[in-house]
Amino acid sequence: MAAKNTLHTFPLHVLGSGSIGLLYASALQGTVLLRRKHEPKLLRQEGKASAFVRVNIFRDTASSMSEVKSQILPETIMDESDNCSQPKNDDGIQTILLCTKANDAIPALAGVLGRINEKSRIIILSNGGLAIRDEITKKLGARSPIIELATTTNGAYLTNEFDPLGFSVVHAGIGSTYSSNADFIRAVRRARIGGAVLLSNVDMNVMLWKKIAVNCVINPITAMRGVKNGQLLEMIKSDSEIRHLVDEILIEVSNVALAEINTDK
């Protein structure tokens, strides 16, 4: 069973034990879905692995690094198989916050397919959320759960990654969380993990397309010119060829985005 949670009105399972996943799991007191390789990090009781893991959150300031929170979170070790069965006395997973890397999303979800159904919700906080959403729908078809999108400007990174006593996360930059899921946004506000903004489905899609547009401009041009991201803005101001290339990229991305957004309405 998922842990009881006073911060929000739904039991939350966090899939993705990177820095962002653990940051939100700690803040929202969710159940962490871990892979077998993380089993050594579980807290031990009488020499045996328990169903809990320690997550330490640190705040990185200009002058020092201070521990903000140390929590013992419930966890579930996933069977990494498409045939994963539902554990006994388990009502299934109501809401998953997906925080994996984009390429890992579908393989990671395979480990919990036996515990989700068409009434479950997946909130995609991973980069590449639009593509992940489409891939889930394509793979599961009529069995696909309710899929909602999210993004964040919070910054975090893992430290002491090989510490057998648990996970340590540095909350390096306080930002905002955006999502079309009202319960999730309400929980983030109560947890005070930066700002939290509820968006309509259309506005959420537009925000993610803007992120795609930025990457479509930055990645190829910085690679072509051999410059850093921060130098690109000055180049756009002074180089008419770069300005023209940026305009062409943005027009193409906008046309694709507009077609996709209109399809979703």
Steps between C-alpha positions, in 0.01 A plus 500: 500500500614854438604709795244722667565856402373819656641725228266399223178313440641214294759226570806589293761263358816656357667314215855616440759510776708781355538835671167649386301184577645475851457874561128478427458165677650651814300823480170323429566195719439259217587134458822458301498235227853360489675249277673188632841665470402740781415224747830547694384853594195377690498546875562173681310354792655208683739454212229485234402764243192694605243673281646844570780716365664816639505817287706798620425839343761777511463866402792645307558866589775740399687455827425146612297184456249421773283194557135599463327168548580138569207268440430129511285430197310182416619325188395228261756291314375448146513178305650626174273303270194563286339212688529666841213376717313696762621429854257354751293753698588768246226719359724595210666831426269801484751766393854472365729802481734402216846653546727272297718603210303507176658184357440309824132588540337214310736227632448630856121499463519137387584410860166629631260415217337235715408764760347769277180512296296743294394684820857557618675830433850558373637850548801534269763728655777358278655695217343401170155473659309541173684214332473280810126562516456397137715189549302388807172544313637309201634215713200453730213597271164456675681403821677836512460689830410868527811692398577853615804718448726701724831684490723667755773760524621360835864398482647204690783250488599179678799488730661203679338283233661179628408557865343171622303687766263666254476786254625858536356775280615861473218744419726735309245739352149586616266533205138432413286199412242512221237234441148434377433281807332707772570253784869494418526878487307530827743256663805690371360825640447344842848349496649841411738356243524821300215647299212294365280593203190317378462512121231383263587205275547735203720744695705207635558376147599850387754529784661168407510597134677822599765290677535289186536817290776631726690172473449491123664842476776461757627147435579513126622861486734474798636175353545654154672813629686337790365743761340466841127554561556835669681639195214430262285798598776746412556320170131531411519874560809555287490230230226528237571148369441353848182708540366365171582142602327546836190638325489202263532249786230670706259515207545129432460405867195728532329336203553153643389612847187672367396186314552287812319741734203529267480120486486482881218753538 
